[in-house]
Amino acid sequence: MEDEWLWGWDPTPGIVSVWAEPDGRAFVWRRLPGSGTLVREDVRFRPWLLLSSLEDLEHLGERLRPEHEGPAPHRVTYQELEGSGALRYVVRANDGRALNAAVLHGAAQRLGRPIGHLRELGPNAVLAPPPEEQYLIASGRTYFRELGFDDLHRLQFDLETTGLEPDRDRIFLVALRDPEGRTEVLEAHGDGNAAEAALLQRLVARIRAVDPDVIENHNLHGFDLPFLARRAQRLGVPLALGRAGAPGLRQRPASRGATPGRDSAGRASDPMRRSRYTVPGRELIDTLDAVLRHDFAARELPGHGLKAVARHLGLAGPEREHIPGARVYEVYRSDPERVRRYARDDVTEAAGVARMLGGAAFALARMAPRRYERLADAGPATGVLDPLLVRAYVRAGAALPAHEEGDGTPHSGAALHLFATGVARHVVKADVASLYPSLMREYRIGPRRDRLGVLLALVDRLVEQRLAAKARARAAAPGSPERHTHEALSAAMKIVVNSAYGYLGAVGLTRFADVHAANEVTRRGREVLALLCRELAQRGVTLLEADTDGVYFAVPEDWREADERRVVSEVAALLPPRVHLEFDGRYAAMLSHEPKNYALQPYDGPLVLRGVAFRSSRAEPFGEDFLRRALRLLLEGDIPGVREVYVTTVTALRRRAVPTLEVTARVRLTKTPAQYLATRGRRRELTYEAVLASGRTHWATGEHVRIYRAVGGRAGLLPDPDADDNTGAVSDPRDYDIDFYVRLLRETFAARLVRGLTPEDFAAVFADPGQPSLFAPSLTQARPILTVLNEGILPLPLGEGGG
């Protein structure tokens, strides 16, 4: 039963896409394992809803019958589920639209007012999954059984446009990469509407000829598909991109994507509402989702744009063509071959990012009863665990509980201890692997209302099978499809396992939330963390920082790696059986700045930065560059070297030797033009003033721009070279406010080093080089410092001297 809860029960292999209609028709596309042949199945299913009561269907009279009497035309059947849950009736019909209409009619009669949509009845009265999920939950099927990621037929396409506004700009070139890895470029032959329309028709024909299972690109749902849909609408070109049904892209709600429409003035009709596109038979995957998911866990990417990610992941070749986005069309008119290379590089890199980071979503689709494209942008709690739990309860014939708002009990936070700040040498990290899920398993802590114990059963199975997947990955050849598949499966399982605790604490958001159970997990977590910290300290180490992810500590200089591993193993043996403490790394030095904000220098390899103090998407590049160079020198103990880096940077700013791009901050626009203009008279904001000063009067919420402070307090705007749309640096005005950026360097970036220096040394290192002092202290004997904090000391438990 537990395996059915996790994987479904129908063994049908090779499903690559499912499309279901509310009228009970489902279309299933499969690639036969081994041959790769694509087949399509047209099947019928009975659409269904979960209701808390049959009251809104009583008007059907004799047409409402128990499920055991069987289906019939125009009949609605019901099955009462067992247990005390609020959603206790599964109602089914041959046509989902008729079923929904019947419920809405009855609800309108009961409430005495029109009801336009089932969601108006609330989540405790009705649960209505999308048709595909109804089909997958009822059938027990899931995507991709017996397939590897490389078995999918994946196509990437990328638009090159004359500008960012689809109502006035146009598409002049499209790059494609087919499932075999071949790239091609389609171009408009001329400047008019007819030429662009012909280009879009060739694009549609090419996609249909290649017939991919998956279409991918970076920012696909934020730029390419919305732009393509708008241009096709204006030009009257049917976008027959799907494998069945009416031509055209369809929209579905989403938390991140494009605004769904614009009014007559070109403004977003509802800037707070987002949507994504979908078509029958193909999965539309935005690699930006995989990048965001990866960076949420790893916190290592320099940015989220395709080019920045590709460089970081080693996917960008040495011959990669670079063109500032705003100049692409200009360059195309004089050197089209250069733009063709640029566009081909884009789709090649998008394919690489999808393969390297997209495996987790692929593996999730093997488990959860949702379309692959929905799992790619879903949160792990409501997007993955909820469908798994619903399927388990429906399969078991058990009623589902209603959402509860909670009893007012606050959710206690995770344990976090900062024991020391400053620079420590010979640092070790001991990792507590998935502490909270491990405690849930060890002490059987699950949601009170999960009477089937599904959540704990899923966590148990996932932990066990993740270990097996990791072992299979290690046994497979490096770089092989088998290794990639098993690594992706392991990563997906980790995502779901680690979300189980968050699911518990999300009161009012998840169906089985239980703040008391979540607080018991955190209580146990604090006990375990206190135990391992005390035991480590008793073995002669200096504790630096500890939280639910692990502990950093410094060891004596004469210790070797064997001593470090021995201590970790000794302490690990004292922890509860399912809580695993692992040796996770050793570092030459660490700067501990604030909780969860630190810099690590490995014995070999690049500097590692963690926390918003050291890594921020808004940080000015010149400051980040200074900080990295200064941190490396500080961790080596070279204080005069830190001073030299500071003086060099200040001098470069004052000589305007720093490019303007290096002083810009990358910020996200969160207000529409109308919203900002409504408050501009009371409060002016540099970001929006920069956009307005550039001559722009329209922009989209969610757009990123690079701004800076120019001389005289003016606001400046530069296009973002890492943006994956048509923006980019055009010129370098070098008109930034020098004094402002010198202050920013000292007060923001240099301040990150304050914990590693005495006050006197800090003042000397970051003294203004333009105002030399006759009494400046020598830095030749200066050394980094480490300060042990009393507030980091862990209390002893009762019975060991505690009060």
C-alpha positions in Angstrom: 0.0 0.0 0.0 2.8 2.4 0.9 4.4 1.9 -2.5 1.0 2.6 -4.2 0.8 5.8 -2.2 4.2 6.9 -3.5 4.3 5.6 -7.0 0.7 4.9 -8.0 -0.4 1.3 -8.9 -0.8 1.2 -12.7 2.5 -0.1 -14.2 1.9 1.4 -17.7 5.3 2.5 -18.9 6.5 5.4 -21.0 3.9 8.1 -20.4 5.3 11.4 -21.7 2.2 13.5 -21.6 -1.4 13.4 -20.5 -4.2 15.7 -21.6 -7.7 15.4 -20.2 -10.9 17.2 -21.0 -13.7 18.0 -18.6 -16.1 15.8 -20.7 -14.3 12.6 -19.7 -11.9 12.2 -22.6 -8.2 11.6 -21.8 -5.3 11.5 -24.3 -2.2 9.7 -23.3 1.1 9.8 -25.2 3.7 7.1 -24.5 7.2 6.4 -25.7 7.6 2.7 -25.7 10.7 1.8 -23.7 13.5 0.4 -25.8 12.2 1.4 -29.2 11.3 5.0 -28.5 8.2 4.7 -30.6 5.4 7.2 -29.8 1.9 5.9 -29.4 -1.3 7.7 -28.4 -4.1 6.2 -26.4 -7.6 7.8 -26.3 -9.4 6.7 -23.2 -12.5 7.6 -21.2 -12.6 8.3 -17.5 -15.3 9.5 -15.2 -14.6 13.1 -13.9 -15.0 13.4 -10.2 -15.1 15.8 -7.3 -14.8 15.5 -3.5 -17.6 17.1 -1.6 -18.3 17.7 2.1 -22.0 17.2 1.6 -24.5 15.9 -1.0 -26.8 18.8 -0.2 -26.0 20.7 -3.4 -26.9 17.7 -5.6 -30.2 16.8 -4.0 -32.0 18.7 -6.8 -31.0 15.8 -9.1 -33.5 13.5 -7.4 -33.4 10.0 -8.9 -30.3 11.0 -11.1 -28.2 11.0 -7.9 -27.4 7.3 -7.1 -24.9 5.3 -5.1 -21.7 4.4 -6.9 -22.4 0.6 -6.6 -25.4 1.0 -8.9 -23.1 2.0 -11.7 -22.9 4.9 -14.2 -25.6 5.8 -16.7 -26.3 8.7 -19.0 -27.0 11.9 -17.1 -26.5 10.1 -13.8 -24.3 11.3 -10.9 -23.0 8.7 -8.6 -21.6 9.1 -5.1 -19.4 7.1 -2.8 -19.2 7.9 0.9 -15.7 7.6 2.2 -14.8 6.2 5.6 -13.8 8.1 8.6 -14.5 11.5 10.1 -12.9 13.8 7.4 -14.9 16.7 6.1 -14.5 15.9 2.4 -16.3 12.6 2.5 -18.2 12.1 -0.8 -16.6 11.2 -4.1 -19.1 12.2 -6.8 -18.6 11.1 -10.4 -20.3 11.7 -13.7 -19.7 10.9 -17.4 -19.2 14.6 -18.1 -17.3 16.9 -15.7 -18.9 20.1 -17.0 -22.3 18.8 -16.3 -21.2 17.6 -12.8 -19.8 21.1 -12.0 -22.9 22.8 -13.3 -25.1 20.6 -11.1 -23.1 21.5 -8.0 -23.1 25.2 -8.8 -26.9 25.1 -9.5 -27.5 23.5 -6.1 -25.2 25.8 -4.3 -26.9 28.8 -5.8 -30.3 27.6 -4.7 -29.0 26.9 -1.2 -27.2 30.3 -0.8 -29.7 32.4 -2.7 -27.2 34.0 -5.0 -25.3 33.1 -8.2 -22.2 31.0 -7.9 -19.8 31.3 -10.8 -17.1 28.8 -9.9 -16.5 25.9 -7.5 -13.7 27.7 -5.8 -16.2 30.2 -4.4 -17.5 27.4 -2.2 -14.2 27.1 -0.4 -11.6 24.3 0.0 -13.5 22.7 2.9 -16.6 22.2 0.8 -15.2 21.0 -2.5 -11.9 19.7 -3.9 -11.8 19.8 -7.7 -8.5 18.8 -9.2 -7.7 19.6 -12.9 -8.9 17.0 -15.3 -5.4 15.5 -15.8 -5.0 15.0 -12.1 -8.5 13.5 -11.8 -7.5 11.0 -14.5 -4.0 10.2 -13.0 -5.4 9.9 -9.4 -8.2 7.6 -10.4 -6.1 5.5 -12.7 -3.0 5.2 -10.5 -0.8 6.2 -13.5 2.3 8.4 -13.4 4.6 9.8 -16.0 7.9 8.3 -17.2 7.9 4.8 -15.8 10.8 2.9 -17.3 12.1 6.0 -19.1 15.3 8.0 -18.4 15.5 11.8 -18.8 17.5 11.3 -22.1 14.6 9.2 -23.5 12.5 12.3 -23.8 12.3 14.0 -27.1 13.2 17.6 -26.1 13.2 20.7 -28.3 14.4 24.1 -27.3 13.5 27.3 -29.1 14.4 30.9 -28.5 13.0 34.1 -30.0 15.0 37.1 -31.1 12.8 40.2 -31.3 13.2 43.9 -32.3 12.2 45.0 -28.8 10.2 44.0 -25.7 6.7 45.1 -26.5 4.8 42.6 -28.6 2.2 45.1 -29.5 4.7 47.1 -31.5 7.9 45.0 -31.8 8.2 41.8 -33.8 10.0 38.5 -34.1 12.7 38.5 -36.7 14.6 35.2 -35.9 14.0 31.9 -34.0 16.7 29.4 -33.1 15.7 25.8 -32.5 17.6 22.8 -31.2 16.0 19.4 -32.0 16.0 16.2 -29.9 19.1 15.0 -31.7 21.0 18.1 -30.8 21.0 19.8 -34.2 20.5 23.5 -34.2 18.9 25.6 -36.9 17.8 29.2 -37.4 14.5 30.4 -38.9 14.5 34.0 -40.1 11.9 36.5 -41.4 12.5 37.3 -45.0 11.6 41.0 -44.9 10.4 43.6 -42.4 6.6 43.5 -42.7 3.8 41.6 -41.1 3.6 39.1 -43.9 7.3 38.1 -43.4 6.8 37.7 -39.7 3.6 35.7 -40.1 5.4 33.4 -42.5 8.2 33.0 -39.9 5.7 31.9 -37.3 4.0 29.5 -39.6 7.4 27.9 -40.4 8.1 27.7 -36.7 4.8 25.9 -36.0 5.4 23.5 -38.9 8.9 22.7 -37.8 7.8 21.9 -34.2 5.1 19.7 -35.5 7.5 17.9 -37.8 10.0 17.3 -35.0 7.2 16.3 -32.7 8.9 16.8 -29.3 7.5 15.6 -26.0 8.9 18.6 -24.3 9.5 22.2 -25.3 12.1 24.1 -23.2 13.7 27.5 -22.9 14.9 29.8 -20.2 12.2 32.3 -19.2 9.9 30.4 -21.6 6.7 31.4 -19.7 7.9 34.9 -18.8 9.0 36.0 -22.3 9.0 33.7 -25.3 5.5 32.2 -25.1 3.7 35.4 -24.1 5.5 37.3 -26.9 4.8 34.5 -29.4 1.2 34.3 -28.4 0.6 38.0 -28.7 2.4 38.3 -32.1 0.5 35.3 -33.4 -2.8 36.8 -32.3 -2.1 40.2 -33.9 -1.0 38.5 -37.2 -3.8 35.9 -37.3 -1.4 32.9 -37.2 -2.9 29.8 -35.5 -0.3 28.4 -33.0 -1.1 24.7 -33.6 1.7 23.6 -31.3 -0.1 20.8 -29.6 -0.7 17.2 -30.6 -4.5 17.3 -30.3 -7.4 19.6 -30.0 -7.9 23.1 -31.2 -4.8 25.1 -32.2 -3.5 27.8 -29.9 -1.9 28.1 -26.5 -4.1 27.7 -23.5 -3.5 29.4 -20.2 -3.4 28.0 -16.7 -3.0 29.8 -13.4 0.5 29.9 -11.9 2.5 31.7 -9.2 5.1 32.9 -11.7 4.7 33.6 -15.4 3.1 36.2 -17.7 0.3 38.5 -16.9 -2.6 37.1 -18.8 -3.9 40.1 -20.7 -3.6 43.8 -21.4 -6.2 46.6 -21.7 -6.6 49.0 -24.5 -3.7 51.2 -23.2 -1.4 48.2 -23.1 -1.4 47.9 -19.3 -1.6 44.5 -17.6 -5.3 43.8 -16.9 -4.5 42.2 -13.5 -0.8 42.6 -12.6 -1.2 40.4 -9.5 -2.5 37.4 -11.5 -0.1 35.2 -13.3 -0.6 32.5 -15.9 1.4 29.9 -17.9 0.8 28.4 -21.2 -0.1 24.7 -21.9 -0.9 22.6 -25.0 -2.2 19.1 -25.4 0.5 16.4 -25.8 3.6 18.5 -25.0 5.1 19.6 -21.7 6.3 23.3 -21.7 9.3 23.5 -19.4 10.9 26.8 -18.3 14.4 26.1 -17.2 14.3 29.2 -15.0 12.1 27.1 -12.6 14.9 24.5 -12.2 17.5 27.3 -11.7 15.4 28.9 -8.9 14.8 25.5 -7.2 18.5 24.7 -7.4 19.6 28.0 -6.1 17.1 28.0 -3.2 18.9 24.9 -1.9 22.5 25.6 -3.0 22.7 29.4 -2.9 25.6 29.3 -5.2 24.6 30.9 -8.5 25.8 34.3 -9.5 22.5 35.2 -11.1 19.5 33.4 -12.6 19.8 34.6 -16.2 20.7 31.9 -18.8 24.1 33.2 -19.6 25.2 33.7 -16.0 24.0 30.2 -15.1 25.6 28.6 -18.1 29.0 30.2 -17.3 28.7 29.0 -13.7 27.8 25.5 -14.6 30.6 25.2 -17.3 28.1 25.0 -20.1 29.3 28.1 -22.0 32.1 27.3 -24.5 35.1 29.5 -25.1 33.7 30.5 -28.5 30.3 31.5 -27.1 29.0 34.5 -28.9 28.1 37.5 -26.8 25.9 40.4 -27.9 24.3 43.0 -25.6 20.6 42.2 -25.9 19.5 45.7 -26.9 21.9 45.5 -29.8 20.9 42.1 -31.2 18.6 43.5 -33.9 21.1 46.2 -34.8 23.9 43.7 -35.1 21.7 41.4 -37.1 21.2 44.0 -39.8 25.0 44.4 -40.3 26.3 41.0 -39.3 23.5 38.4 -39.4 25.8 35.4 -39.0 27.0 36.6 -35.7 23.4 36.8 -34.4 22.7 33.3 -35.7 25.7 32.0 -33.7 24.4 33.9 -30.7 20.9 32.4 -31.0 22.2 28.9 -31.5 24.4 29.2 -28.4 21.3 30.2 -26.4 19.3 27.1 -27.3 22.3 24.9 -26.7 22.9 26.3 -23.3 19.1 26.1 -22.4 19.3 22.4 -23.3 22.3 21.9 -21.1 20.7 23.7 -18.1 17.6 21.6 -18.5 19.5 18.4 -18.4 21.8 19.4 -15.6 19.2 20.9 -13.3 15.8 19.6 -14.5 16.1 16.0 -13.4 14.4 16.5 -10.1 11.1 17.6 -11.7 11.4 14.7 -14.1 11.7 12.3 -11.2 8.9 14.0 -9.3 6.6 13.3 -12.2 7.2 9.6 -11.6 5.6 9.9 -8.2 3.0 12.7 -8.1 -0.2 12.6 -10.1 0.3 15.8 -11.9 1.5 16.9 -15.4 5.3 17.1 -15.7 5.1 20.8 -16.6 3.1 21.6 -13.4 5.6 19.8 -11.2 8.4 21.7 -12.7 7.1 25.0 -11.1 5.3 23.5 -8.1 6.3 24.0 -4.5 7.1 20.7 -2.8 4.4 21.0 -0.1 1.2 22.0 -1.8 2.5 21.1 -5.3 3.8 17.6 -4.6 2.8 16.3 -1.2 -0.8 17.4 -1.5 -1.5 15.4 -4.7 0.2 12.4 -3.2 -1.9 12.6 0.0 -5.1 13.1 -1.9 -4.4 10.1 -4.1 -3.6 8.0 -1.1 -6.8 8.8 0.7 -9.0 8.4 -2.3 -7.3 5.1 -3.1 -7.9 3.9 0.5 -11.5 5.1 0.4 -10.9 7.5 3.3 -12.4 10.9 3.9 -10.0 13.9 3.7 -9.9 16.5 6.5 -10.7 20.1 5.9 -8.1 22.8 6.1 -7.8 24.1 9.7 -6.8 27.6 10.6 -5.1 26.4 13.9 -5.8 27.2 17.5 -3.5 30.2 17.8 -0.5 28.2 18.9 2.6 29.9 17.3 5.0 27.8 15.3 8.3 27.6 17.2 11.4 28.4 15.1 14.3 26.2 14.3 17.3 26.1 16.6 20.2 28.4 15.6 23.3 29.2 17.6 26.2 31.5 16.9 29.1 30.7 19.2 31.8 32.9 17.7 32.4 35.6 15.2 35.5 36.5 13.3 38.2 34.4 11.6 38.7 30.8 12.6 41.2 28.4 11.1 41.1 24.6 10.5 37.3 24.5 10.3 35.2 21.3 10.0 31.5 21.0 9.0 29.5 18.1 10.5 26.2 17.7 8.6 23.0 16.5 10.2 21.3 14.8 7.2 17.6 15.8 6.9 17.3 16.4 10.7 13.6 17.1 10.9 12.4 14.3 8.7 14.7 12.0 10.6 13.1 13.1 13.9 9.7 12.6 12.4 10.6 9.0 11.6 12.5 8.3 14.8 9.7 9.5 17.2 6.8 8.9 14.8 5.7 12.5 14.7 3.0 13.1 12.1 -0.1 15.1 11.6 -2.8 14.3 14.1 -5.5 14.3 11.4 -3.6 12.0 9.1 -5.3 8.9 10.5 -3.9 6.6 7.7 -0.3 7.8 8.5 0.3 8.6 4.9 2.8 11.4 5.4 5.1 9.4 7.7 4.8 6.4 5.4 5.8 8.5 2.4 8.8 9.9 4.3 9.9 6.4 5.4 9.7 5.1 1.8 11.4 8.1 0.3 14.3 8.0 2.7 14.8 4.2 2.1 14.5 4.5 -1.6 16.7 7.6 -1.8 19.5 5.7 -0.3 19.1 3.0 -2.9 19.0 5.6 -5.7 22.2 7.2 -4.4 23.9 3.8 -4.3 22.8 3.0 -7.9 24.0 6.5 -9.0 27.4 5.8 -7.5 27.6 2.4 -9.2 26.8 3.8 -12.6 29.4 5.3 -14.9 30.1 9.0 -14.5 28.1 11.0 -17.0 26.0 8.1 -18.1 22.2 8.4 -18.5 21.8 5.8 -15.7 23.8 7.9 -13.3 21.9 11.0 -14.3 18.5 9.3 -13.8 19.4 7.9 -10.3 20.9 11.2 -9.2 17.8 13.1 -10.3 15.6 10.6 -8.5 17.7 11.0 -5.3 17.4 14.8 -5.6 13.6 14.7 -6.1 13.2 12.4 -3.1 15.3 14.8 -1.0 13.1 17.7 -2.0 9.9 15.9 -0.9 11.4 14.5 2.3 12.7 17.9 3.4 9.4 19.5 2.7 7.5 17.2 5.1 8.3 19.3 8.1 7.4 22.5 6.3 4.1 20.9 5.3 3.4 20.2 9.0 3.9 23.8 10.0 2.0 25.5 7.1 -1.2 26.0 9.1 -4.1 27.0 6.9 -2.2 26.3 3.8 -1.9 22.5 3.8 -4.7 20.0 4.5 -2.8 18.1 7.2 -1.0 20.9 8.8 -0.4 20.4 12.6 1.5 23.1 14.4 1.7 21.0 17.6 3.4 18.2 15.7 5.7 20.7 14.0 6.6 22.2 17.4 7.4 18.8 18.8 9.8 18.2 15.9 11.6 21.5 16.6 11.7 20.6 20.3 13.4 17.3 19.5 15.7 19.1 17.1 16.9 21.5 19.8 17.6 18.6 22.1 19.7 16.8 19.4 21.5 20.0 18.5 22.4 20.7 22.1 23.6 17.2 22.6 25.9 17.1 19.7 27.3 20.6 20.4 28.1 19.7 24.0 29.7 16.5 23.0 31.8 18.2 20.3 32.9 20.9 22.8 34.0 18.3 25.3 36.3 16.9 22.7 38.4 20.1 22.5 36.9 21.9 19.4 35.8 25.5 19.2 32.2 25.7 18.2 31.4 28.4 15.6 27.8 28.0 14.4 25.1 25.3 14.7 21.7 24.9 13.2 19.5 22.1 11.8 21.7 21.7 8.8 24.8 21.0 10.9 27.7 22.4 13.0 30.8 24.3 12.1 33.7 24.1 14.5 37.4 24.8 14.5 39.9 22.2 15.6 43.4 22.5 17.1 46.2 23.1 14.6 47.9 19.8 15.2 44.8 17.8 14.3 44.7 15.8 11.0 41.7 14.9 8.9 41.6 11.5 10.6 41.2 13.2 14.0 38.4 15.4 12.6 36.6 12.3 11.2 37.1 10.4 14.5 35.4 13.1 16.6 32.4 13.4 14.2 32.0 9.6 14.3 32.2 9.5 18.1 29.5 12.1 18.5 27.3 10.6 15.7 27.2 7.3 17.7 25.5 9.2 20.6 22.5 10.5 18.5 19.1 8.8 18.0 19.4 5.9 15.5 17.7 7.6 12.6 19.6 10.9 13.0 22.8 10.7 11.0 25.7 13.0 11.6 28.2 13.0 8.8 31.6 14.5 8.1 30.7 17.1 5.4 33.9 19.1 4.7 37.0 20.7 6.0 38.2 24.3 5.3 41.4 26.2 5.8 39.5 29.2 7.3 36.1 30.7 8.0 34.8 34.2 8.6 31.8 34.0 10.8 29.9 37.3 10.4 26.3 36.7 11.6 24.1 33.7 11.9 23.9 31.9 8.5 26.2 34.5 7.0 29.8 33.3 6.6 32.7 32.9 4.2 34.7 29.6 3.8 38.1 29.1 2.2 38.6 25.4 1.3 42.1 24.0 1.4 41.7 23.7 -2.3 39.2 25.5 -4.5 37.3 28.8 -4.7 35.9 30.8 -1.9 32.4 29.8 -0.6 30.0 32.5 0.5 26.7 32.0 2.3 24.0 34.4 3.4 22.7 37.7 2.1 25.5 39.6 3.8 27.9 38.0 1.2 25.6 37.0 -1.7 22.8 39.2 -2.9 21.2 39.5 -6.3 21.0 43.3 -5.7 24.7 43.7 -4.8 26.8 46.0 -7.0 29.4 43.9 -8.9 32.3 46.2 -8.0 31.5 45.7 -4.3 31.2 41.9 -4.7 34.5 41.7 -6.5 36.2 43.8 -3.8 34.6 41.6 -1.1 35.8 38.3 -2.7 39.4 39.6 -3.0 39.4 41.1 0.5 37.9 38.0 2.1 40.5 35.7 0.5 43.3 37.9 1.9 41.7 38.2 5.3 41.3 34.5 5.6 45.0 34.1 4.7 45.9 36.5 7.4 47.2 39.1 5.0 45.8 42.4 6.5 48.1 44.7 4.5 46.8 42.9 1.4 43.2 43.8 2.4 44.3 47.4 2.7 45.8 47.4 -0.7 42.7 46.0 -2.3 40.6 48.7 -0.6 42.9 51.5 -1.8 43.0 50.1 -5.3 39.2 50.0 -5.5 38.7 53.5 -4.1 41.3 54.9 -6.5 39.6 53.2 -9.5 36.3 54.7 -8.5 37.7 58.2 -8.1 39.4 57.9 -11.5 36.2 56.5 -13.0 38.1 53.4 -14.1 35.3 51.2 -12.9 32.7 50.6 -15.7 29.3 51.9 -14.9 27.8 48.4 -15.2 30.0 47.5 -12.1 28.2 50.0 -9.9 24.7 49.1 -10.9 22.3 47.2 -8.7 20.0 44.6 -10.2 16.4 45.1 -8.9 13.0 43.7 -9.7 10.1 46.0 -10.6 7.2 45.2 -8.3 5.0 48.2 -9.1 3.1 48.9 -12.4 3.6 52.3 -14.0 0.2 53.4 -12.7 1.0 52.2 -9.1 4.2 54.1 -9.0 2.9 57.3 -10.6 0.1 57.3 -8.0 2.6 57.7 -5.2 5.4 59.5 -6.9 4.3 62.9 -5.7 4.8 61.8 -2.1 7.8 59.5 -2.4 10.2 59.1 -5.3 12.1 55.8 -5.7 15.5 55.6 -7.5 14.5 52.5 -9.3 11.5 53.8 -11.0 13.0 57.2 -11.5 15.8 55.5 -13.4 13.3 53.7 -15.7 11.3 56.9 -16.3 14.5 58.9 -17.0 15.5 56.4 -19.7 12.3 57.4 -21.6 10.3 54.3 -20.7 6.7 54.7 -19.7 5.6 51.1 -19.8 7.1 48.1 -18.0 6.0 44.8 -16.6 6.0 43.8 -13.0 8.6 41.2 -12.4 11.0 42.7 -14.9 14.6 43.1 -13.7 16.6 46.3 -14.4 20.0 47.6 -13.5 20.1 51.0 -11.8 22.7 53.3 -10.4 23.1 56.7 -8.7 24.5 59.3 -11.1 26.1 62.6 -10.4 23.8 65.2 -8.9 21.6 62.5 -7.3 20.2 61.6 -10.7 18.9 58.1 -11.3 20.6 56.1 -14.1 19.5 52.9 -15.9 21.7 50.4 -17.8 20.3 47.3 -19.5 21.1 44.0 -17.8 23.7 42.0 -19.8 22.6 38.7 -18.1 18.9 39.2 -18.9 17.4 36.6 -21.3 15.4 39.1 -23.2 16.3 41.9 -25.5 18.1 44.1 -23.0 21.8 44.8 -22.7 24.5 47.5 -22.3 24.6 50.0 -25.1 27.1 52.5 -23.8 29.1 53.3 -20.7 28.4 56.9 -19.5 30.7 56.7 -16.5 28.5 59.4 -14.8 28.1 57.6 -11.5 28.3 59.5 -8.2 31.8 58.8 -7.0 31.4 59.9 -3.4 28.3 57.8 -3.0 30.0 54.6 -4.2 33.1 55.2 -2.1 30.8 55.4 1.0 29.0 52.3 -0.2 32.2 50.4 -0.5 33.2 51.2 3.1 29.9 51.2 4.9 28.3 48.2 3.1 31.0 45.9 1.6 34.0 46.6 3.9 31.7 46.4 6.9 31.3 42.6 6.2 34.9 42.2 7.5 34.4 44.1 10.7 34.1 40.9 12.9 37.5 39.7 11.7 39.5 42.7 12.8 40.1 44.7 15.9 38.4 48.2 15.9 41.8 49.8 15.5 42.9 47.6 12.6 39.5 48.0 10.9 39.8 51.8 11.1 43.4 51.7 9.7 42.6 49.2 6.9 39.6 51.2 5.6 40.9 54.7 6.2 40.3 57.1 3.3 43.4 56.8 1.1 42.8 60.4 -0.1 43.5 61.7 3.4 46.8 60.1 4.6 47.7 60.4 8.3 51.2 61.0 9.7 50.3 58.7 12.6 48.7 55.8 10.6 49.4 52.5 12.5 51.5 49.8 10.8 49.5 46.8 9.7 52.5 44.4 9.4 51.8 42.8 12.7 48.0 42.9 12.4 46.2 39.5 12.6 42.5 38.5 12.2 40.6 37.9 15.4 38.0 35.4 16.6 35.6 36.5 19.4 33.8 33.8 21.4 30.2 34.8 22.3 28.7 34.0 25.7 25.2 34.0 24.2 26.1 31.1 22.0 26.5 28.8 25.0 23.9 26.0 25.0 22.0 25.4 28.3 22.3 22.1 30.0 19.2 19.9 30.1 17.4 19.5 33.4 19.2 17.0 35.7 22.7 18.2 34.4 22.9 21.4 36.3 20.3 23.3 34.3 17.6 25.3 36.1 
